[in-house]
Amino acid sequence: MRRLYSIPSGLILGILLALLFPQGAPTVAWIGQIFLSLLKLLILPLILVSIYASLAGGRDLRHIGGRALLYYLITSGIAATLGTGIGLTFSQNVPVGLLDLESVAPDGAAFSLERLIANLIPTNLFASLAEGNILHIVVVAVLAALASRRLQADQRDTLLGGARALDALLMQLLAGILTLAPIGIAALVYTSLAAMDWAEILRLHAFVWAVALAAGLHALVVLPLLYHLLTGRAPWRLALACREPLLTALSTASSSATYPVSKRALERFGVPERITSLTLPLGATLNMDGSALYQSILLIFMSQLAGVDLTLWQALFIVLLTMASSAGTAGIPGGGIAMMAFMLDLLGLPQTYLALYLVVDRFFDYPITAINVWGDLVVAAGLSKDSPGQASGSS
């Protein structure tokens, strides 16, 4: 019975319902929203206490954090380069003006130094919590942990013990929420697939194939190869152990909501909490492999539709641009529209092409988010020297 009541079965049920009874999706949408809201409820407090506990109690976290950032940079660079190369190849025969695009107002102001500082440095902890700003919470947790090292030993131990106890409480809450995961994921998948405009997506079949090829190569070749090089272990064992977070990401299109599920899966796999508590929150905000390859292909197709012939230097610029912008993409469904508007400005393309982004993003947001999460999982597991290399009893 437990095998039937699982996240994969929920995913399959959602797909079948969308194919057979698409008209019934609105009646169950609330179930998926409840599940997603419960997951999001845990994200910020869990990130705050887990990063604090790891940094305040660990001694080699600087080394771990530095290596994690290096691997994030490498994988994002490969993803953006791969996406740019495949995008240039597949976009050659796309006719100019294929789609009749309507004007779309960009969401958010243009890039500025003041906006960059506001995005990086929090001014109000409670406002950051209310807004769900993960990057602000990471900064606060790091500053608090560094400051705690200057406290007296008994005060530091009290704070550390409290943070660890709260972390254990939140993980216990997560275990209870995940008992609802198959039902919640079935409802989310059912609602999402039933509402998609497949005719509009298939009009750009070359774009669909380009993203599918780039995503497949990165997820099935690049990231598994990196994990094998770092650990010498079989990547399929990690994928099997982390099927819950991967399917949750595929169903919710939210890397942020998937964070607590990823943390639990990796720790069950044997990755120490001191690694998961630091690398996963950083990955949720900075490591967006899927977004990098997807946005690079999208920008190239937008340029082709606009009749702009890209030079080699412009293609290299797109690689750098997507690496930087994907790291600033919000870890929520549709979180990349503000960054896409900014990149269109830099490339000199009209904002009307945001309409194309909105058409295809509804479909691709789900698998691309799963690749983002897969990259986080690979780096976190690759940094662990103690991972046993096999999953244990998760559904």
N, C-alpha and C positions, 0 to 999 in steps of 0.2 A: 504493500500500500504506500509506503514511504517513497518508493521509486516512482510511483505514479504522481504523487504530490511533490513536485520538484520544480525548480525554476525552468529547466528545459521543457518540461511538459506544459508549463504555463505559457512559454513562448510559442510552442506549437499550437496550443489551443487558441491563442490570440490570432495567429495567422489563419487558421481554419475558419474561425468565426468571421474574420474580415473578408475572406473569399466567398463564404457561403451566405452570410447574413449581414452585409455592410450597413443596411438601414438600421440595425439595432444598436450600433455603436454608441450613439448619444445617451442611451439609457443606462449604460454601465460606466461612462466616463468618470463619474464621481469616485468609483472604487479605485481606479488608478491614481486619481489626484490625492486621495487620502494616503495611499501607500507612499507616493512621492513626497508628500508633505511631512510624513513621519520620518522618512529618511533625512530630509533637509533639516528637520528639527535637531538632529544629532550632530550635523556637520561642524558648525562653528565651535560649540563647546568642546567637542572631541578633539578638534585640531588645536585649540588653545591649550588644553590640559596635557595632551600627549606630547606636543612639541616642548612645552615647559618641562615636563617630567624628564624627557630625553636629554635636553640640553643641561638642565640643572643637575642631573644625576650622572651624566656620561662624561667621559674624559677624551674619547677619540672622535667626537662628533664633528669637529672641524675637518678632520681628514675625510670622514664619510660624506659630509655636505659638499666639500670641494670636488670629490670624485663624482658625486651624483650630478652636480652642475655640469661637469665636463662631459659625462655621458649624455645628458640631456641636450647639450649643444651639438654633440656628434650626431645623435639620432635625428634631431630636428634638421640639421644641415643635410643629411642624407635624404630625408623625406622631401625637403623642399627642392633639392637638386633632381631627385627622381621624378617628382611631380612636374617640374619645369621641362625636363627632357621629354617625358611622355606627352605632356600637353602640347609642346611644339610639334611633335610628330603627328598626333591625332587631329590637330586643329587645321591642318593644311587645306583640307577639302571642304571646310565649313564655309558656306556662302555668306558674304557680307549682308547684313540686314535680314537674316533668316527669321528672326522673331520680331514681332511688332510690340516693342516694349513701352510700357506706360511710365510716366514720371513717378518717382518714389522719393519722398523726402528723407534724407539721411537722419539717422537717430544719433544725436550727440554732436557736440561742437567739434570744430577742427582741432588738429593736434597743436599743442603748445607746451612750453616748458612748465607753465603753471599747472596745466592739466596733468602732466606727467608726475609732478611732485605731489599733487592731490591724490593721484592714483597709488602712489607708493607710500606716502607718509600719512598715517592717521592723525586726526585732530580730536576725535571723540570716539572712545572705545564703544560706547553704547550705540552711537549712530552707525558705526561700522558693523556691529552685531545686527542691528535692525536692518541694514541694507544688504547683509549677507556678503560683505567684502572680505573674501578669504585672504587676499594679499595683506590687508591691514591686520587681520588677526595673526597671521604668521609673523609680521613685524613686531606686534605687541608681545607675542609669546617669546620671541627671541630676545627682545630687550629685557623683559621681566626675568628670564632665565639667567641672562648675563649679570643683571643687577643682584640676583639672589646669591650669586657666588661671593659677594662681598659682605653678606650677612653673617651673623654669628652661627656657629654650627647647629645649635638647638633650633634656632629660628628657621634655618634653611631646611633642616630635617622635617620640621613640622609642615612647612609649605610643600615639600616634596612628597611627604606621606599623604597629605590631603589631595594633591594632584593625582597621585597614583590611585587612590581610593575612588576619586571621581571618575577617572578613566575606566576603572573596572566596572563602576556603576553604569556608565554610558554603554560599555560593551555588552553588559547584561540586558539593557534596554534594546540594543540592536538585535540581540539574539531573539527577543520576543517579537520585534517588528518583522524579522526575516521569516517568521512562521507564516506571515501573510504574503510573502513574496510571490509565490506562484499565482495567486489570485490577482494581486496588484499588477504583475507583469502581463498577465493575460489581458486584463482590461486596458492597459496602456498600449500594448501592441494592437489590439483590436481597434481601439479608437484612432490610433495614428494611421494605420494602413487603410482603414475604411475611408478616411478623409482626404487621401492623397489624389492629386490630379495626374494620373498616370499618362494621359495623352500628352500633356505639356512636357513631362519629363522625357518621354520617348522621342519627342521631336528632335532632341539633341542627343541622339543615340551615340554619336562619336564621343561626346563628353562623358556619357555614362560608361562607355567602354574604357576610356582613358582613366577615369577615377577608379574603376574596378581593377584594372591592371596595376596601377600604381599602389593602390591599397593592398592588393593581394601580394605583390612583391615585398612591400615593406613589412606587412604583418606576418607573412609566412616564410620569408627568406631573411631579410635584414635583421629583424628583432630576434628571431630564434638563433640566428648565427651569433649575434652579440652575446646572448645568454650562454650559448655553448662555449664561446671563447673565454668568457669571464669565469665560468664555473666548471667547464668540462662535463656538464650533465646534459641529459636529454631534455630539450625544450618542451616536448609534449607532456612531460610530467608536470611542469609548471602550468601549462595551459589547462590540463585536466584539474589540477588543484584549484585553479582560479576561474573555473567556469561560472561560478556565481557572480563575481564582479563583472566579468566580461558580458554575460547575458543581461545583467542589470544595466550596464552602460548601453548595450544595444537596444534595450527596451525603453530607457528613460531619456536618452540623449543628454545626460547630465553627468559629467565627470565629477562634479562636486558631490552630487547625491550618491555616487558610487564609492566615494572615499571610505566611509565606514565599512562597507562590504569588502573592499579591497584589503583593508587593514586586518580584518578578521581572517580572511582567506590566507593571506601571506603568513600570518602568525601561526595558523594551523599547519601550514606547510613547513614551518620551522624557521622562518626569518625572524630575527630578534626584534622586539618591540622598539628598541632604541633606533633601529634602522627604518622600520615602517613609519614611526611617528615623525621622523624628520623628512624622509625622501618623498613619501606620498603627498603630504600637503604642498611641498615644493613642486612636485610633478603636476598636481592639480591646477597650479597657477602658471607654471613656467614651461612645462614639457607638453607640447601639443603636436606630436608627429603627424597625426591624421589631419589636423587642421592645416599644417604647413603644406603637405602635398596637395590637399584638396583646394586650398586657396590659390596656390600657384597655378594649378590647372585651370581654375575658374578665371583668374585674371588673364591668362593667355587666350582662353576662348572668348572672353569679353573683348580683348584687343582685336582678335580676328573678326568678330562680328561687327566691330566698329571700323574695320578696314585699315587697322594700324599694323604695319609690318615691323615686327620686333627685330632689333639687332642683337648680336651676341651680348653686348654690354647691357642692353635693356633686360635680356633674359637673366643675366647674372644679378642685376638689380632686383628682379622679381624674387630670386632665391633669397637674397638678404632681407628683402622687405617682408616676405612671408615668414621667415624665421623669427623676425622681431615682432611682427603683428600677431602671429599665432600665440606667442607667449602672453600677450595681453588680452586674448580672447576670453570672455567670461565663460565659466564652466557650467553654463545653463543652456537649455534649448534656445536656438536662435541668437546666441550671445555674440556672434561675430559680425552683426550688421554694422555696428559703429566703426569697427576696424576696417571693414570692407569699404565703407564710405570714404574713410581716410586714405586708403590705398588707391581708390579710383582717382581722388584728387591728385595724388602724387604722380600717377601715370598719365594724367591729363585726359582721362575718360569721363564722359558725362555721368551724372548721378542717376540718369534713367536706367543704367545697367544694374542698379540695385534690384530692379524688378526681376532680372534673371537670377540673381542670388536668392531671392525669396522663393522663386519657383522651384529651384533644384535643392535648396537647403532643407526643405521640409522632409525630403527623402534621404539625402546623404548625411544629415546631421547624426543619425543613429549609428550607422557603421563607422563613421569617422570618429565619433566619441569613443566607440569601442577600441579603435586603434590608439587613440590618446591614452586610454586606461591601460591597454596592453603594454605600451611603452613605459608607463610608470611602474607596472608590475615587473617587467623585465629588468629595469634598472635596480629596483629595490631588491629583488631576489638575487641579481648578479652581484650586488655589493655584500651579500651575506656569505660568510665562509662556513656557516654552520647548518645551512639548509640541507635536510636529509634527501631531497630530490624526489619525494613522493607525497601525494596527497593523503590526507586522513579524513575519514568519515564525514565529509560534508555532503549535503544533499545536492 
